[in-house]
Amino acid sequence: MMPISFVNAGETVTVRKITGSDSVRQHLAELGFVVDTDVTVVTQLSGNIIVQVKDSRIALDKSMANRIMV
């Protein structure tokens, strides 16, 4: 497993684990980041990324992206 911030643009990966406090995990779950969901990294710049989750594109900063393990 590795953080989604290490995934190259254009790759599709599956969420394996969400780390962090309960409120952070709940927030990410509301955005669509749940275990066994496929996400595609659209673009990446300095650890900040834009990902496609289901039918939405979401921008994440580096600290939040490091909590999503794939």
N, C-alpha and C positions, 0 to 999 in steps of 0.2 A: 504494500500500500504506500501511496505517496499523496501529498497535497495536490489539489487540482491546479495550483499555481505553477506546478512543474510540467503540466501537459502542454504540448505544442498546439498552436492554432490549427484548426481544421480537424483535430482528433475528437472522436466520440468515446467517452468513458462511462463507466457505471459507478455511481456513488456507493461506497462500501461502509462508510462510517462518518458521523458528524461529531466533532469534539466541541468542547466549550461548556459554558454554563447552561442551565435549563432555558433561560430566556433567549440565549443566542441560538440554541438548537431549535427552539420553537419558532423563532423568527425565520430561520433558514427553511424550516419545514413549510411555513406559510408561503414562502417564495417558490416552493416546489422541490427543494433539495431533500429528498427522503431516500432511504436506503433502497438499492436496486433500481433506481431511476437512471436512465441514460441522459447524459448532458453532453453537449458539443461546445468546445471552446471556439468562439468566433474570432477573437483577437486577444492579444496579450501585449502589454507594455509595462515594463519595470515591475512585474509581479501583479499589477492590476489587470483584471481580465473582464471580458464580456463573454457570457456563456448563453447558450440557448437551452432552456429547460421547457420541455413540452412545446407550447406555441409562443413562449415569451423569451425576450432577450433581457438579461440581467447583468448589470455591471457590479463587480465586487472589488473592494480594495484588497491589498495583499494580506492584511491580517485576517479578514473574513475568509478569503480564498484558502488560506492555510488551515482552516478548520474543517474543510471538506476533503475527506480522504477518498481516493479512488483506487 
